[in-house]
Amino acid sequence: MNHAKSSATNVVDLERYRDPDSLPVLNQIEEYWSSLRTGSHLPQRSDIDPRELGGALESSFILERIAPGVGRFRVAGQKVWSIIGMEVRGMPLTSLFDTSSRSPISAYFEDVLRGPSKAVLPIKAVPLRRGRSVSMKMLLLPLQGENGTADRILGGLEPCQAVPQAPHRLRLSSGKVTCDLIEDGRYISIEHRGFAEDRSEFTPSASQSETDTPKLRLV
């Protein structure tokens, strides 16, 4: 029997049909983080064993709080810096985002540590050269420092579809921002809305202040 090779027009990109709410990598990171919790106590940075993250290690990262609202990458997996197009270790988290996203990203970073809270953020990876943008989700989970307060974050970045060649700039996109306040070892769900429309043409008002950014509150 003669089997002809399939033409490119017959190839179906299954990533286009992936459920955007299906986040196996971020779920794996959160499950590992949850397994390290003891009652209401958060995991510590020293508790993290990279080998236990398995295949999610390449998509994970750890941030260190170096100033209010400023998180610096201590380590990051290969898939994280391949999306950005460079090694991100030592860089501030906000430097990966466009300028209009930096204030809210800084606020969410701080809220995760102060809550403490778990946050899942809708992200767009926008190519710096020609190409299509890619939807992603970013997970932020607090880690307890030596002084007993949360000062680091275990995070993950998971694309909802195949990612074209780097480099990309990240952007907080439209959609639901889920922030779960951690209290007495349980989650209290608090939901914010992301930007109401695509931010590619968004220009912040000169009068807009950081106090306009939604903060976590117990309801």
N, C-alpha and C positions, 0 to 999 in steps of 0.2 A: 504494500500500500504506500502510496506517495503522499507524504505529509508536507504540505507547503508551510513555510514560515508565516506566522501571523504578521500582518502589517501593523505599523504604528497606530493606524486609525482604529484597530480593533482592541487596543490596549485600554483597559478601564482603570482609572486612578481611584482605587478604593478609599484613599484618604479623603476624597471629596464627600464621601457618604458616612464618615465617622461621626458618631454622636458627640457633639461638642461638650456634653455634660459627662462623658465617660473619660475619667482621668486616672487610669491605672497607675501611672508613675507617682502622681501626687498622693493618691490613696495609699500607696506602699510607703511613702515617706511619712505620712501622718500615722499610719498603723505602727510603724517602728517607733516614732516619737511617743505615741500613746503607751506602747509597751514598756517604756522607760519611766513613766510616771508612777509615783507612789502616793496614792491618795490625792491630796490637793497640791502636792509638791511637784514642781516642774522638773524635767530632766536637766542635768548640767552638761556643759560642753564636754567635760571629761567622760561622760557616760556614752557619748557617741562613738560607735565602732563602725568605721566606713565599710567594713566587710559585711556587716549586717544589712546594709542598704541594698546589696545585690545590684541588680540592673538599674535601680533608680539612682545609684551613686553619680552617674554621668550627668544627671539632670538636677542635682542638688547643689546647695551652697550653704555657707555659714557666714553671717554678717555679725560684725562687732560694732556696738554703739560707741562712738568716739566723741560725740557731742550731741546735744538735743536735736533729734530729727535727722541725725547723720549716721548712717551705717556703712561700714567699710567691709568689703569682701575679704575674709580671711582665707577661704578656699572656695573653689567652684569647680564643678565637673566639666568634662570636655564638651558636652553638648551645650552647656551654658555659654562658654566663651566662643564656641563655634558659631552660635547665632549672632553674637556681637561682632565677631571677626577678629578678636584679640583676647589675650589673657587678661582677665578682669581682677585678679588677685591684687589687693591693695587699693582698688578704685572705690569711690563712693557709689552706693547703689543709685543715687539720683543721676550720676553722670551717664548712665546707660539710657536715660529717658530724654525726650525732647523737653524744651524749657517750660512749656505750659503744663507738663505733667509733674514737674519736680516738687512743687509745693504740696499737692495732695499725696504723692508717694511718700514724702518726708513725714507728713502727718500720720499716714497709716502705719508707717514703720514705728513711729513713737507710740501710737495707740496700742500696737501689738505688745510692746514691752510694758507699758504702764497698766494695761488692763488687769492682768495679762490676757491676751486674746489670740484667737486664731483668725487669720484673714485669707480670703481667696479673692484675688483681683483679676478683672478682665484686662488683658494686655493685647496690643497690636505690635507686631514686629514689622517696621517699615523699612524697606531696603533703601540704602543710601544711594544706590545706583538704580537702574531700571529694573522693574520686577513687581510682583504682587505682594501685598501685605499679608501677613499670616496672623490669625487669631491664636492667642495663647492664654493660659491661666498661670498665675503666680501664687504660690502658697507660702505663707509666713507663719512660723510657729516659734513661740518664745522659749528661750533656754535660761536657766537660772545661773547667775554668776556666783563667785566665791563669797560675796558680801550678802547673799540671800535675795538679791533683787534680780529681775530679768535684765540682762545686758547684752545678750546675743540672740540671734535668730537662726533657726534651721529652716531653710527654704527650698523651694523647687520651682522649676519653670518647665511647663509641658505644652508643646504646640498642639493645636487641635487638628492640624493637617501637616503635610510634608513642608519642610522649610527649604526655600531656594538657597543658593549660595550666599554666604555672608558678604559684607557686613550689614547689620541692621541697627536701627535706633528704635528703642521701645517707646510705647505711648500708652497711657491709661486710656482705655477705650470705653465705648458705650456698653451698657449691660449692668448686671447685678454685682455689687460688691458685697460679699458675705463676710461679716465679722462676728465671730462667736466669742463672747466674753467667758472666760474660764473662772468659775467661782465654785469653791468647795469641791473641786475635782469634776465638775460637770460643765456643759456648755449652755450658755444662754444666748440664743440666736438673735442677732441684730443685723438687719439688712439695710444697706444704702443702695442708691442707684448710682451707676457710673455716669459718665457724661451722656447727655441726652442724645447727642448725635456725634458723628465721626468728627474727630478733632483735627483733621488735616488742615482745616482752614480756620481753626479756633484762635482768636486773638484775645488774651485776657484784658479785662478793663484795668486802666491805670489806677482806679480807686479800689480795686479788689484787694482784699487783705487776706492773710493766712487764717484769720478767724472765720472766713467764709467756708473753709474746708470742713466737711462733716466730721465730728468727733464721736468716739464711742461713748455711749451712756447706757446705764442700766435702766431698763424699762420693765 
